[in-house]
Structures are given as C-alpha cells and as structure tokens.
Amino acid sequence: MKISKLQLVEYRKPFKVGFHSPQIHRRAAESVLLKLVFSNGAISFGECAPRNYVTRENCQTVTDVIQNIFSPVLFDAEIESLEDVIVTLNKLENLCLTVENRPYFSALAAVDLALLDALSRQRQSHISEIIGRPSGQRVNRSISIPFLPTDIIAALFSCLQNAIPFDAVKVLMKNDIEENIARVAFIRSMIGPQMPIRIEANGKWSFQEALANIDKLVPFGVASVEEPITEPKPERLHRLREKVDINIILDESVCSLSDARKMIAMEACDGFNLKLSKCGGLLKLMAIGDLAHENHLRCQLGTHVGEGPVLEAAGLYAASSHPVFNNYEGYSSLLFLDFIKDNSRLRDIAEQPIYLGPGIGDNTHSIASMFDSPHMIELSQ
C-alpha cells in the first residue's frame, strides 16, 4: 500500500468538567488527528496529544514535523507488513535525530498508530494479531482527582462510585504540605481504608520537600509517588528511593527506551507511568513495557488529559495486552459528561469493551467527520 494523501486536523472538544493540574487548567480535549489515504482507497487514523512540559511539543510543532519532515518519507513508503511499519518509523526517528534535531515523540506516535491501523484494516485482523500481543487481561482502572474544592470532589465522587468501577485513585499534589495532608486525608475518608492512593507531584517538589511530604502522607496508605522531584536525575532519584518507604513512579522523566534503561541501571524507581503519545506510539510503548517487566517493575498506562478517540481505543487495548500494566488511567471521556444529567451514560463508558475488529477502533465514521474542518491541512503525493 502506498500513501497518496495525508490529512491533519486539531481535535478540540470542550469538557463539562475542567481538569485543574499543576501544569494547566485544561477545559477541552486537545490533540492532533492524522488521516492517511492510500492509493487503493483505504484510510487509517492516528492521533497524538502533545504536551510541551513532557516532550517539548505542541499541536503546531507536531503538525509542522509531520507536514515538513515526515511526509516525504511517508509518501515514499510501501506498507505491506509490520516490518515495513518498523522500517518507516525508524527512518522518521533517525531523520529527527540526525538531521532536524526536532522534538518528535508525539508526532511519531500519531504515525505509528495510523500505520498500524492501516495494516490491521488491510489484513482484516485485530491489532493484537498484527503486533503479536493478545488482549485479554483484566484492566484495573484508576481515576485522577484534579484540584477542585472538597465539596465538588465529594459530589462528583458520589455520582461516580456507584456507576463506574475503579481500583485506585491518584491525587494531584501542590507545594503546600499542609494542604496536601488535608487533601489526602479527605480523599482517604471518602474511599475507605482499602483502596490504593497514589500521589502525583509532577516534578514540583525539591528533594527535601519530597521527603517531608512523603513522610507525612505515607500514614494515609499512600502506595506510590509519581515524578516526585525537580531535576529528576537517576542518582538523585536513587538517593530518594533509599530514604523513603514508598514506590517511586516516573512519568515525564521517562519517555524513551534509553530513558528507561538509565533509570533502571541506577535503581532510580519502582515503575513508570507510560503514555502512548509521549513514548512515540504503541510499538515503543510495548518495548519500554517489556524492559520494565524484565526488571520486575510495575507500570501504569497513563493518559494525557484531553486525548481523543484513537488514543482512547489504543490505550484500552494496550492496557489489556501487557502484564506490566497495573493500572489504566483511561477515564478521560468522563470529562465530556455532565455527571448529573448524563448519569445514565456513565456505565456505558465504564463498561466499554475492548475493540476486537480490524483497525484500532470502530469509530471510523465519527473520526472521519472531524476532518471536515476548514482548518484541516492536506498533503498529496
């Protein structure tokens, strides 16, 4: 199959519930959708959710990279096998590393998903058969709790707890230790004594702040801390890990296989929070997962707040197909709902089955309609 046309469009959809994190108060989904049209008339879709604070990318840089750097290689590619996909992705990566020196992980993720989607549709096979990773393990679900007043958190929690299953919660942290203690104590009182709590520092704490916060929060049954310190060098993380009785999970500081190797070699952490977009797509995500699994680390499959339909479908599959994933943070769709008015739809989202047909997802028609935008960019062979 030869690519004859390439289309790009930004995916933006307002949330009903804003998500306030240490980086930004996000009020809408924000990602880049990629559509490939092949000479035989076949189409496929990819997506990425670039975040500047993670990979130094945004929607504009992703569009520029795919349009100006990736497109000549893509138009020259012949996609008939998984090996063809891997060769093409390697060419794109090497081009960015050796010639352009541009941030590219998210842009590569969109292409990775689009090429795998195309190959899967061409063969009329599920994506698991294409990459040799069968789906089937139970997906433990986790929800992240944004910065909201406690009364709003309590109201939202009461709507969710009887409608959707979740096995753990992740609580976002601030620099104010007393506020963090009060926040974790309140959430522990809501969820009861058994459910795991993970805390997320987003690299905002100094080494001493991390020690102080962890010391005060462990008694509330906190199981792990994510991205605990600024300047997350392997040796500093190793020192922190020696001083605390809590699992250290890395997110922003581990985007690539080489990042993961460095952290593992220094015994700097207990696991990773991996995300399709920041890791460069499904194939690279699985490679990092393999390395983590071989070294007895436990990972979670995270999502960037505001991911769209392709990443959502790919994430649910990925979480169900690799034993390294202990939790999946894949409830972003809930942000599009009014929890009171749309309460009957909560369970539909919670019970969404893993797609087992050809391609990455079954929402081709709805995704295709998003390319009707006047802001869509199109390139032809």
C-alpha positions as CSV (number, residue, x, y, z in Angstrom):
1,M,0.0,0.0,0.0
2,K,1.3,3.4,-0.9
3,I,0.1,6.6,0.8
4,S,-1.5,9.0,-1.6
5,K,-2.8,11.7,0.8
6,L,-2.2,12.8,4.3
7,Q,-4.5,15.0,6.4
8,L,-4.0,16.7,9.7
9,V,-6.6,18.4,12.0
10,E,-6.6,19.5,15.6
11,Y,-9.1,17.8,17.8
12,R,-10.7,20.1,20.3
13,K,-13.8,19.3,22.3
14,P,-14.9,21.2,25.4
15,F,-15.1,19.4,28.8
16,K,-18.2,19.6,31.0
17,V,-15.8,19.3,34.0
18,G,-12.5,21.2,33.8
19,F,-9.3,19.4,34.9
20,H,-7.0,21.5,37.0
21,S,-3.5,20.1,37.3
22,P,-0.1,21.6,38.3
23,Q,0.6,22.4,34.7
24,I,-2.6,23.9,33.4
25,H,-6.3,24.2,34.0
26,R,-7.5,22.2,30.9
27,R,-11.0,22.9,29.7
28,A,-11.0,21.0,26.5
29,A,-9.6,18.0,24.7
30,E,-6.5,18.9,22.7
31,S,-4.8,16.5,20.3
32,V,-3.8,16.1,16.7
33,L,-5.6,13.6,14.4
34,L,-3.8,12.2,11.4
35,K,-5.6,10.6,8.4
36,L,-3.8,8.5,5.8
37,V,-5.4,7.8,2.4
38,F,-3.9,5.0,0.4
39,S,-3.7,4.6,-3.3
40,N,-6.2,1.7,-3.1
41,G,-8.7,3.9,-1.4
42,A,-8.1,2.6,2.1
43,I,-8.0,5.0,5.0
44,S,-6.5,4.9,8.5
45,F,-6.2,7.1,11.5
46,G,-3.6,8.1,14.1
47,E,-3.5,10.6,17.0
48,C,-1.2,12.2,19.5
49,A,-1.7,14.5,22.4
50,P,1.5,16.7,22.5
51,R,2.3,18.4,25.8
52,N,5.1,20.9,25.9
53,Y,6.1,20.2,29.5
54,V,6.7,16.5,28.6
55,T,8.2,16.3,25.1
56,R,8.6,20.0,24.2
57,E,5.9,19.6,21.6
58,N,2.5,21.2,20.9
59,C,-0.1,20.8,18.3
60,Q,1.6,23.3,16.0
61,T,5.0,21.6,16.2
62,V,3.5,18.2,15.6
63,T,1.7,19.5,12.5
64,D,4.9,21.1,11.3
65,V,7.0,17.9,11.8
66,I,4.6,15.6,10.1
67,Q,4.0,18.1,7.2
68,N,7.5,19.2,6.6
69,I,9.8,16.4,7.8
70,F,7.8,13.1,7.9
71,S,5.6,13.5,4.7
72,P,8.4,12.8,2.1
73,V,9.3,9.5,3.9
74,L,5.7,8.5,4.3
75,F,4.8,9.1,0.6
76,D,7.8,7.0,-0.3
77,A,6.9,4.1,2.0
78,E,5.3,0.8,0.9
79,I,3.3,-0.6,3.8
80,E,2.6,-4.3,3.5
81,S,4.0,-5.8,6.7
82,L,4.9,-5.0,10.3
83,E,8.5,-4.9,9.2
84,D,7.6,-2.1,6.7
85,V,6.0,-0.1,9.6
86,I,9.0,-0.5,11.8
87,V,11.4,0.5,9.0
88,T,9.4,3.6,8.2
89,L,9.2,4.6,11.8
90,N,12.9,4.2,12.2
91,K,13.6,6.3,9.2
92,L,11.4,9.1,10.6
93,E,13.1,8.9,14.0
94,N,16.6,8.9,12.5
95,L,15.7,11.9,10.4
96,C,14.8,13.9,13.5
97,L,17.8,12.7,15.5
98,T,20.5,13.1,12.8
99,V,19.2,15.9,10.6
100,E,16.4,18.0,12.1
101,N,17.1,17.7,15.8
102,R,13.5,18.3,16.5
103,P,11.2,17.0,19.3
104,Y,9.3,14.2,17.7
105,F,7.9,11.6,20.1
106,S,4.2,12.7,19.8
107,A,4.4,13.2,16.1
108,L,5.9,9.7,15.7
109,A,3.1,8.3,17.9
110,A,0.4,9.6,15.5
111,V,2.2,8.0,12.6
112,D,2.8,4.7,14.5
113,L,-0.9,4.4,15.2
114,A,-2.0,5.3,11.7
115,L,0.3,2.8,10.1
116,L,-0.7,0.0,12.4
117,D,-4.4,0.9,11.9
118,A,-3.8,0.7,8.2
119,L,-2.1,-2.7,8.3
120,S,-4.7,-4.1,10.6
121,R,-7.6,-2.9,8.3
122,Q,-5.8,-4.2,5.2
123,R,-5.5,-7.7,6.8
124,Q,-8.9,-7.6,8.4
125,S,-7.3,-8.6,11.6
126,H,-7.3,-7.2,15.1
127,I,-4.3,-5.1,16.1
128,S,-3.2,-7.8,18.5
129,E,-2.6,-10.2,15.6
130,I,-0.5,-7.6,13.8
131,I,1.9,-6.9,16.6
132,G,1.6,-10.3,18.4
133,R,0.3,-9.1,21.7
134,P,-3.0,-10.8,22.5
135,S,-5.6,-8.8,24.5
136,G,-7.4,-10.3,27.5
137,Q,-6.0,-9.4,30.9
138,R,-8.3,-7.6,33.3
139,V,-7.7,-3.8,33.2
140,N,-7.5,-2.3,36.6
141,R,-8.9,1.2,36.3
142,S,-7.7,4.3,38.1
143,I,-9.1,7.8,38.3
144,S,-7.2,11.1,38.8
145,I,-8.6,13.7,41.2
146,P,-7.9,17.3,40.0
147,F,-7.6,20.4,42.1
148,L,-11.2,21.1,43.0
149,P,-12.9,22.2,46.2
150,T,-13.6,19.3,48.5
151,D,-17.4,19.8,48.3
152,I,-17.2,19.4,44.5
153,I,-15.0,16.4,44.8
154,A,-17.4,14.8,47.2
155,A,-20.4,15.5,44.9
156,L,-18.6,14.1,41.9
157,F,-17.4,11.1,43.8
158,S,-20.9,10.2,44.9
159,C,-22.0,10.3,41.3
160,L,-19.2,8.1,40.1
161,Q,-18.7,5.5,42.9
162,N,-21.9,3.6,42.1
163,A,-21.7,4.0,38.3
164,I,-18.1,3.2,37.3
165,P,-15.6,0.6,38.6
166,F,-12.2,1.9,39.7
167,D,-9.5,0.2,41.6
168,A,-7.3,3.1,42.7
169,V,-7.2,6.9,42.8
170,K,-4.4,9.3,42.0
171,V,-4.3,12.6,43.9
172,L,-2.5,15.6,42.5
173,M,-0.2,17.4,44.9
174,K,0.7,21.0,45.5
175,N,3.8,22.6,47.2
176,D,1.8,23.3,50.3
177,I,2.4,20.4,52.6
178,E,-0.5,21.1,55.0
179,E,-2.9,21.4,52.0
180,N,-1.6,18.1,50.7
181,I,-2.1,16.4,54.0
182,A,-5.7,17.7,54.3
183,R,-6.4,16.7,50.7
184,V,-5.2,13.1,51.0
185,A,-6.9,12.7,54.4
186,F,-10.2,13.9,52.9
187,I,-9.9,11.5,49.9
188,R,-9.0,8.6,52.2
189,S,-12.1,9.3,54.3
190,M,-14.2,9.1,51.1
191,I,-12.8,5.9,49.6
192,G,-12.3,3.9,52.7
193,P,-9.2,2.2,54.1
194,Q,-8.5,-0.5,51.4
195,M,-8.4,1.3,48.0
196,P,-4.8,2.3,47.0
197,I,-4.0,6.0,46.8
198,R,-1.2,7.2,44.5
199,I,0.1,10.8,44.7
200,E,1.3,12.8,41.8
201,A,3.9,15.6,42.3
202,N,4.5,16.4,38.6
203,G,8.2,17.2,39.4
204,K,7.3,20.2,41.5
205,W,9.0,19.2,44.8
206,S,12.6,19.8,45.8
207,F,14.4,16.8,47.3
208,Q,13.6,18.0,50.9
209,E,10.0,18.8,50.0
210,A,9.6,15.3,48.7
211,L,11.0,13.8,51.9
212,A,8.8,15.9,54.1
213,N,5.6,15.3,52.0
214,I,6.1,11.6,51.7
215,D,6.8,11.2,55.4
216,K,3.5,12.9,56.3
217,L,1.4,11.2,53.6
218,V,2.5,7.5,53.9
219,P,0.4,7.0,57.1
220,F,-2.7,7.6,54.9
221,G,-1.9,4.4,53.0
222,V,-0.3,6.1,50.0
223,A,1.2,3.4,47.8
224,S,3.3,5.4,45.4
225,V,4.5,8.9,44.4
226,E,4.8,9.9,40.8
227,E,7.5,12.2,39.4
228,P,8.4,13.4,42.9
229,I,11.3,15.9,42.4
230,T,12.6,18.6,40.2
231,E,15.8,17.7,38.3
232,P,14.9,14.0,38.2
233,K,18.4,12.7,37.6
234,P,18.9,9.0,38.2
235,E,21.3,9.4,41.0
236,R,19.0,11.9,42.9
237,L,16.1,9.6,42.5
238,H,18.1,6.6,43.7
239,R,19.0,8.6,46.8
240,L,15.4,9.5,47.4
241,R,14.3,5.9,46.9
242,E,16.8,4.8,49.6
243,K,15.3,7.2,52.1
244,V,11.5,6.6,51.7
245,D,9.2,3.6,52.2
246,I,7.1,4.2,49.1
247,N,7.2,3.2,45.5
248,I,8.6,5.9,43.1
249,I,6.9,6.0,39.7
250,L,8.4,8.1,36.9
251,D,6.4,9.9,34.2
252,E,7.8,13.0,32.5
253,S,11.4,11.9,33.0
254,V,10.9,8.6,31.1
255,C,9.7,9.0,27.5
256,S,12.1,6.6,25.7
257,L,13.7,3.3,25.9
258,S,17.1,5.0,26.7
259,D,15.4,7.0,29.5
260,A,14.1,3.8,31.0
261,R,17.4,2.0,30.7
262,K,19.2,4.8,32.6
263,M,16.7,4.8,35.4
264,I,16.7,1.0,35.8
265,A,20.5,0.9,35.7
266,M,20.6,3.3,38.7
267,E,17.8,1.6,40.5
268,A,16.1,5.0,40.5
269,C,12.5,3.9,40.6
270,D,9.9,1.2,41.1
271,G,7.9,1.7,37.9
272,F,6.9,4.0,35.1
273,N,3.7,5.8,34.1
274,L,3.8,5.2,30.3
275,K,1.7,7.1,27.8
276,L,1.2,6.3,24.1
277,S,1.7,9.9,22.9
278,K,4.9,10.7,24.9
279,C,6.5,7.4,24.2
280,G,6.2,7.6,20.4
281,G,3.3,5.2,19.9
282,L,2.3,1.6,20.5
283,L,5.4,-0.2,19.4
284,K,7.8,1.9,21.5
285,L,5.4,1.8,24.5
286,M,5.4,-2.0,24.4
287,A,9.2,-2.1,24.1
288,I,9.6,0.0,27.3
289,G,6.9,-2.2,28.9
290,D,9.0,-5.3,28.1
291,L,12.1,-3.8,29.6
292,A,10.2,-2.8,32.8
293,H,8.7,-6.3,33.0
294,E,12.0,-8.0,32.6
295,N,13.4,-5.9,35.5
296,H,10.3,-6.6,37.8
297,L,9.0,-3.0,37.7
298,R,5.3,-2.3,37.7
299,C,3.8,0.3,35.4
300,Q,0.6,2.1,34.8
301,L,-0.7,3.1,31.4
302,G,-1.4,6.8,31.7
303,T,-3.3,9.2,29.5
304,H,-2.8,12.9,28.8
305,V,-6.0,14.7,29.9
306,G,-7.7,15.6,26.6
307,E,-6.9,12.6,24.5
308,G,-9.3,11.8,21.7
309,P,-10.9,8.7,20.2
310,V,-7.9,7.0,18.6
311,L,-5.7,7.2,21.7
312,E,-8.6,6.1,23.8
313,A,-9.2,2.9,21.8
314,A,-5.4,2.2,21.5
315,G,-4.9,2.8,25.3
316,L,-7.6,0.4,26.3
317,Y,-6.1,-2.3,24.1
318,A,-2.6,-1.7,25.3
319,A,-3.5,-1.8,29.0
320,S,-5.2,-5.2,28.4
321,S,-2.3,-6.7,26.4
322,H,0.8,-6.3,28.6
323,P,1.2,-7.8,32.1
324,V,3.4,-4.9,33.2
325,F,0.4,-2.6,33.4
326,N,-1.0,-2.5,36.9
327,N,-3.5,0.4,36.3
328,Y,-5.0,2.2,33.4
329,E,-5.9,5.9,33.7
330,G,-8.4,5.9,30.9
331,Y,-11.5,7.7,32.0
332,S,-10.9,11.0,30.1
333,S,-14.3,10.5,28.4
334,L,-16.0,11.3,31.7
335,L,-14.9,14.9,31.4
336,F,-17.3,15.3,28.5
337,L,-20.3,14.4,30.6
338,D,-22.5,16.4,33.0
339,F,-22.3,13.8,35.8
340,I,-25.9,14.7,37.0
341,K,-27.7,15.0,33.6
342,D,-25.7,12.3,31.9
343,N,-25.6,9.8,34.8
344,S,-27.1,7.0,32.8
345,R,-24.2,7.2,30.3
346,L,-21.5,6.7,32.9
347,R,-21.8,3.0,32.9
348,D,-21.7,2.9,29.1
349,I,-18.2,4.5,29.3
350,A,-17.2,2.3,32.2
351,E,-18.2,-0.9,30.5
352,Q,-16.8,0.0,27.1
353,P,-15.5,-3.3,25.7
354,I,-12.1,-3.7,24.1
355,Y,-12.5,-3.4,20.4
356,L,-11.7,-6.7,18.6
357,G,-12.3,-5.9,15.0
358,P,-9.9,-4.7,12.3
359,G,-8.1,-1.5,12.9
360,I,-7.6,0.3,16.2
361,G,-11.2,1.3,16.8
362,D,-14.7,1.1,15.4
363,N,-15.4,4.8,15.3
364,T,-14.1,5.4,11.8
365,H,-17.2,7.4,10.7
366,S,-17.1,9.8,13.6
367,I,-13.4,10.4,13.3
368,A,-13.6,11.0,9.5
369,S,-16.2,13.7,10.1
370,M,-13.7,15.7,12.1
371,F,-11.6,16.2,9.0
372,D,-14.4,18.4,7.5
373,S,-12.9,21.3,9.4
374,P,-11.8,24.4,7.4
375,H,-8.5,24.2,9.3
376,M,-7.7,20.8,8.1
377,I,-4.2,20.5,6.4
378,E,-3.9,18.2,3.4
379,L,-0.8,17.0,1.5
380,S,-0.9,14.8,-1.6
381,Q,1.6,12.6,-3.3
